[in-house]
Amino acid sequence: MKVCPLTFNAIVLALALCATDIPALAQSVPFHSNIALKSEQHVPGMLSGSARNEAPLLHSTDPGAERFIAAGKLLTGRTGGYNCTASLVAGKTPPPPNRPALILTAGHCVDDEMGSNTVIVNRPAPGGWLYTPNYFIDTTPEHHSVVVDHIVYATMKGMDLAILQLKATYGELAARGVHPLQLEPSVVSAGTPIELAHIPVIGVPEDERFLRHSLCQVSAGVTPLVEGIGPWFWVAAVPNDCKGVAGGTSGSPVFKRDGTTVIGILNTKVEPDYTGCGLGRPCEPTETGDFSREGSSYYIPVDRIARAIKDDGTIDVTWLDKGTGIQLERTKPGWISQRYEEIDGQQQPARWHLRIDDNGFDRIMYKVGSARSIDCSNATGYQGPIPAASQPFVNLGLPTQEGVFAICVLGAHTGEGVYQPATIWLRQIDDTPPTIAPVIHERGWEGEKEVIPAFSLWELVDLYIKFGALEQTDCSDRDGYRQFTRQWTRVDEKQPWRFCAYGTDQAGNAGPPVNWDYSPTRH
C-alpha cells in the first residue's frame, strides 16, 4: 500500500503492498483526526489461509518455474528494512555481459514520500538496498544478494515504476543462472488470464516468505487510478483479481498466462477494511465521482519503461518524463471539498487553490477536465499562454458538478520556446453525504461503563458526539454536538442516558447519526 518511509502519507500503502518490520504501524490514522478505532483491528495486507492456497509457494522444480528466477526479493528504505519484489530486466536483445544489470520494481518501493509529480533520475541508492533473485523456498543455499547501486529512474507521476541499477553485471548474474526478463507493451481486456510472481511478507510466517504464484484475470480495461491524500494519480492502471497480494508484493512482475515477458508491475490493492477512497483504498475516477473496485489489485503497464530500455542495457530517459515540469503547491489544505467552501469566512464556489513556484518559468498553458478522460499529452484544449507571475490558479474556479477533476499545466522557461511535460493536480467536488454511521464501542473501566465511536476510513474521517439524559437528547438535532477528541465517554449510570455520534467525510459532508442508549434497569 507502502519500502516504505514511515510517514503518514505512506503508512497504508507501505503496509498494504510493501512490508516493514513494525507491525504497530498497521493501526490506521484518519485524515483529519489523529486516531481511528476500527470495529475490527486488522493488519492491511494480511495473507489469510484461503489466500495462501490461492497464492501457493513456488518451488524451483515446479513446471515453468524457471520463468520466475529473475523475480526476487528487494530490500529498500532508509536502512534496507522494507520489502518489495523486483525483477531483472533488459531490452529486446541480450545486453552486453559487462553492463551493470537493471531491475524493475514499483516507484513507491524507492520512496513513497514522493509527491504526485515527483521524478527521481540518477540518484545513488542508500546503503542496505539489496536484490536477491532465484527466491524459491527450495533454493535457500543459492539466495545470494546483490547490492543496489543507483536509482536510475523512479516516479509516482502518472505511473508507479522504478528502474534500479545493481553492483553486478548481466554476465555475473547469468553465471548464477539468472537471466533478464523482457518487457512487453500489451493491450488487455476483461477476462485476459494473467499470473503474478511475488514475495508477500505481511501476515506470512517467516519460513514461508518466498516466491508465490497467483493465477488471475484482468477485471476491466485500463483505467486512471487515484490513491492517497495528495493524491497520487496514475493515468493507466489495470484492475485484476490476483489473490494473496500482501505486504512485500509491490513491484512484482505480471505476465500473461504462461508467458515469459513482463506486461506490468503490481502497484496497489483495495483493502477490505476501509470505506470510501484514500490510502489503501484506491479509486477509479468516473465522469461524476469515483468508485472503489472491491477486492481488486492493480498493475501498471510497462509500455513507457519498455520503450526507454535500450539494447545496450541502458535507459534513454528522453522517452520518459524527467520531472522538469512546473512546480505547483496547494494554498489550502486538502483536495476534496463541497461545491461551496469557506473562503475568507464566507461560503464561495470551490477553487483550485494552486500557486506556481518561482522556479524560472515565465509562462504557462493549462487545461481542465475530468480525471477519467483528460489527456494531458494531447495539445488540444490548452489555454494560454499566460504569464506565470499572474498566479492564475489560486482563485481559478472548479467545475460546478460533482466529480474528480484534473488540471494539466505546461510551463516554459524564460527565453525558451519549448514547454516542459505537464504537471498534473487533482481536485474533487463531493456533495454526497456518507451513508454509514459510526460504530459505538463500550467497555468496563475501573467499575464504570464507557463508550467511544469508531472512525471508518475513508468515509468517516471526523466524528462528532453529544450525550445526555435519554428523553432530552435527540441525535437527529445537530445542536449540541462537539468534535470527538479521542476520549472515552463515561456513561451516567444514574439515569436513562443517550450517547449520539455522526461522522463527516473528507469534504465535510455529514452522515447519519447513531445512538447508544443506557437504561439502569436494562443494564
C-alpha positions, 0 to 999 in steps of 0.5 A, a space after each residue: 500500500 507502502 519500502 516504505 518511509 514511515 510517514 503518514 502519507 505512506 503508512 497504508 500503502 507501505 503496509 498494504 503492498 510493501 512490508 516493514 518490520 513494525 507491525 504497530 504501524 498497521 493501526 490506521 490514522 484518519 485524515 483529519 483526526 489523529 486516531 481511528 478505532 476500527 470495529 475490527 483491528 486488522 493488519 492491511 495486507 494480511 495473507 489469510 489461509 484461503 489466500 495462501 492456497 490461492 497464492 501457493 509457494 513456488 518451488 524451483 522444480 515446479 513446471 515453468 518455474 524457471 520463468 520466475 528466477 529473475 523475480 526476487 526479493 528487494 530490500 529498500 528504505 532508509 536502512 534496507 528494512 522494507 520489502 518489495 519484489 523486483 525483477 531483472 530486466 533488459 531490452 529486446 536483445 541480450 545486453 552486453 555481459 559487462 553492463 551493470 544489470 537493471 531491475 524493475 520494481 514499483 516507484 513507491 518501493 524507492 520512496 513513497 514520500 514522493 509527491 504526485 509529480 515527483 521524478 527521481 533520475 540518477 540518484 545513488 541508492 542508500 546503503 542496505 538496498 539489496 536484490 536477491 533473485 532465484 527466491 524459491 523456498 527450495 533454493 535457500 543455499 543459492 539466495 545470494 544478494 546483490 547490492 543496489 547501486 543507483 536509482 536510475 529512474 523512479 516516479 509516482 507521476 502518472 505511473 508507479 515504476 522504478 528502474 534500479 541499477 545493481 553492483 553486478 553485471 548481466 554476465 555475473 548474474 547469468 553465471 548464477 543462472 539468472 537471466 533478464 526478463 523482457 518487457 512487453 507493451 500489451 493491450 488487455 481486456 476483461 477476462 485476459 488470464 494473467 499470473 503474478 510472481 511475488 514475495 508477500 511478507 505481511 501476515 506470512 510466517 517467516 519460513 514461508 516468505 518466498 516466491 508465490 504464484 497467483 493465477 488471475 484475470 484482468 477485471 476491466 480495461 485500463 483505467 486512471 487510478 487515484 490513491 492517497 491524500 495528495 493524491 497520487 494519480 496514475 493515468 493507466 492502471 489495470 484492475 485484476 483479481 490476483 489473490 494473496 497480494 500482501 505486504 512485500 508484493 509491490 513491484 512484482 512482475 505480471 505476465 500473461 498466462 504462461 508467458 515469459 515477458 513482463 506486461 506490468 508491475 503490481 502497484 496497489 490493492 483495495 483493502 477490505 477494511 476501509 470505506 470510501 477512497 484514500 490510502 489503501 483504498 484506491 479509486 477509479 475516477 468516473 465522469 461524476 465521482 469515483 468508485 472503489 473496485 472491491 477486492 481488486 489489485 492493480 498493475 501498471 503497464 510497462 509500455 513507457 519503461 519498455 520503450 526507454 530500455 535500450 539494447 545496450 542495457 541502458 535507459 534513454 530517459 528522453 522517452 520518459 518524463 524527467 520531472 522538469 515540469 512546473 512546480 505547483 503547491 496547494 494554498 489550502 489544505 486538502 483536495 476534496 471539498 463541497 461545491 461551496 467552501 469557506 473562503 475568507 469566512 464566507 461560503 464561495 464556489 470551490 477553487 483550485 487553490 494552486 500557486 506556481 513556484 518561482 522556479 524560472 518559468 515565465 509562462 504557462 498553458 493549462 487545461 481542465 477536465 475530468 480525471 477519467 478522460 483528460 489527456 494531458 499529452 494531447 495539445 488540444 484544449 490548452 489555454 494560454 499562454 499566460 504569464 506565470 507571475 499572474 498566479 492564475 490558479 489560486 482563485 481559478 474556479 472548479 467545475 460546478 458538478 460533482 466529480 474528480 477533476 484534473 488540471 494539466 499545466 505546461 510551463 516554459 522557461 524564460 527565453 525558451 520556446 519549448 514547454 516542459 511535460 505537464 504537471 498534473 493536480 487533482 481536485 474533487 467536488 463531493 456533495 454526497 453525504 456518507 451513508 454509514 454511521 459510526 460504530 459505538 464501542 463500550 467497555 468496563 473501566 475501573 467499575 464504570 461503563 464507557 463508550 467511544 465511536 469508531 472512525 471508518 476510513 475513508 468515509 468517516 474521517 471526523 466524528 462528532 458526539 453529544 450525550 445526555 439524559 435519554 428523553 432530552 437528547 435527540 441525535 437527529 438535532 445537530 445542536 449540541 454536538 462537539 468534535 470527538 477528541 479521542 476520549 472515552 465517554 463515561 456513561 451516567 449510570 444514574 439515569 436513562 442516558 443517550 450517547 449520539 455520534 455522526 461522522 463527516 467525510 473528507 469534504 465535510 459532508 455529514 452522515 447519519 447519526 447513531 445512538 447508544 442508549 443506557 437504561 439502569 434497569 436494562 443494564 
